[in-house]
């Protein structure tokens, strides 16, 4: 595999239903497939955008095609916030309180 490309910042998002997402420069990518330790990601705007990236660990090693649209910072931020809220809701443990009133 080629030398790692210059690394813009990207982060992984773990949605509740699984299927990791990669957020990079306002673009969301979903997992296309995993081959050994290389993950192939494709742009979330399937059918519209053919941009893809390949990662090995936390390093982007290949890019193919350009995005056919601009970045959508709001949609990417919403996806990340929603995943974070759902994760916190799963981790939070509320105690159910039952009040019993004796009959006299």
Number of C-alpha atoms within 10 A of each C-alpha: 7 6 9 12 11 9 11 9 9 16 13 14 22 17 16 14 7 8 12 15 22 23 21 17 13 15 21 26 24 19 18 14 12 13 8 7 8 17 18 19 22 21 22 18 16 11 7 11 15 15 20 20 19 20 18 17 10 12 17 20 19 16 14 11 10 10 15 11 11 8 14 12 15 10 13 21 15 11 17 20 13 15 17 16 12 14 14 11 11 10 9 9 8 7 6 6 6 6 6 6 6 5 4 3
